[in-house]
Amino acid sequence: MEKLIDILEELQPEVDFQEVDNLVDGRYLDSLTILSLISEIEDEFDVQVPTVEIIPDNFNSAQKIWELIERLQEEN
């Protein structure tokens, strides 16, 4: 999870990713940032994020993103 927080902070340094739980709904992350995030996640965690998983619920908090990563790693 620490590496995920590092990636998020590189993309959006002004957001407290430990506390914010509406990253998409609150417009902290826009579509271009999410695409960059997905690319970083795929490289760092050796997973592929399917298009069907790119929904606001999976990206609204660092915890939700981490749960997505863990789920994808288990599927490999």
N, C-alpha and C positions, 0 to 999 in steps of 0.2 A: 504493500500500500504506500510505503514511503516514496518509492520511485514514481508511482502514479502522481502523488502530490507534487513531487519535483517537476514532472512534466506539465501538470496543470499550472503551476506557478510560473513556469517559463512562458506559457502561452498567455496567461492573464495574471500578472503579478499583484494586481490590486484587489483580488478576490480572496477571502478567507475560506479556503476549500474545506477546512475542518468543520465549519459551521453552516455554510450556505447549502440549502437543500432544494433550491429551485433554480439551478444553473441555466436550464433552458427556458423554463417558464418565466424566470426573472430577467431573461435576456443578458445574462452574464456571458453565456457562450452563444455565438452566432453560428450559422451554417459553415462558414469558412474555418472558424476555429475548431468546430467539431471534426471537420475533415482532416485538419492538421493533427488533432488529437488522435483520431483513429489511426492515422499513419504512424504516429509515434508509438501508440499501443501495440500495433502489429509488429513493429520492429523490436521494441523492447521486450515484449512478452511472448513473442513467437506464436501469435494467433492470427486468424483471419476473422475480421468482423463482417458477417454477412449483412447485406443491405436490409434484410428483414429485421435485424437487431438495432438498426439506427432509428430509434424512436425516442421521444423526449423522456419517457420513464427510465430508460437505461442510462441517461446522461444528466439527470437532474441533480445528482450529488456525487461526490467522490466515492461514497460508499456504494451507490448503485453502479457506477462505472467499474469499481473493483469487483463487485458481484458478477458483472458481465464478463470481465476478464477471467475470473475463476471458473465460471461456467464454460467458457470457450476452451480453457486449458484442459478441463476435464473431458471435453468432447474429443480432444486430439488423441 
